[in-house]
Amino acid sequence: MARTVWDSTVGKKTVMAVSGLVMLLYLVAHMIGNLKIFFGTSEFNHYAHWLRTVGEPFMHYEWTLWLIRVVLVVAVVAHATSAYQLSRRDIRARPSKYVHKKKRAGYATRTMRWGGVILGLFIVWHILDLTTGTVHSGGFESGKPYQNVVDTFSTWYGNTIYIVAMLALGLHIRHGFWSAAQTLGAGSRTRDRALKTVADVLALLLTIGFIAVPVGVMTGVVS
Ligand code: HEM
């Protein structure tokens, strides 16, 4: 049964929609959390500490965080696998290019594919930068995310990587949210306009909210 659903195009699209919505929930929370940087070092670092102790005493130190990490990894793998398989299917259905100059995949499809690749690379960079400190520009100190974030956005490449990725994120969410709503059956002639507006507003809020942090550091509001 599960195998049949997964093998169908609709099944893969459902997996994409649900895993995408799970990641979207995480991003809304992450963006709100990041904005605490505007309230100073202790509030931001205290929040990062809370992320590790949330759920205590029922949960042990970092258990909730690890639970979130596992859910996110499952969502990312499911999203990427179904995206890859759907695009292979798409190419198999039309192996040759159109005779005229027309591109095989439309603008939205190509934006989603490239956006997905950029975001996948960004997530790896981001974790190596601000979670493990492997590629971090300053003297990375775990437990001191405020200073780590300031260091990241004190380099031209840090700002470039994050801002490009956030713009890709905005475009990806704008189209992805809309597609997910269609796949999950929320679309209808009367609701489509409202769904498009929700997708636009969500994408814009997330992009602005995330980009506010590098801009804050660049302008010296956060230092
Ligand atoms: C300007 C934008 C962003 C900033 C300033 C930022 C900041 C941070 C910081 C400081 C951490 C480490 C938190 C800690 O260890 O306490 C972190 C972790 C993380 N961020 Fe971001 N983030 C941004 C955008 C994003 C985006 C767009 C995504 C996803 C596409 C993302 C996904 C993650 C993930 C998965 C983690 C690892 C969580 C963990 O396992 O500990 N972040 N971020």
Residues whose N, C-alpha, C, O or C-beta is under 5 A from the ligand:
A	BS01	HEM	N34 A48 R69 L130 T131 P145 Y162 F210 I211 V213
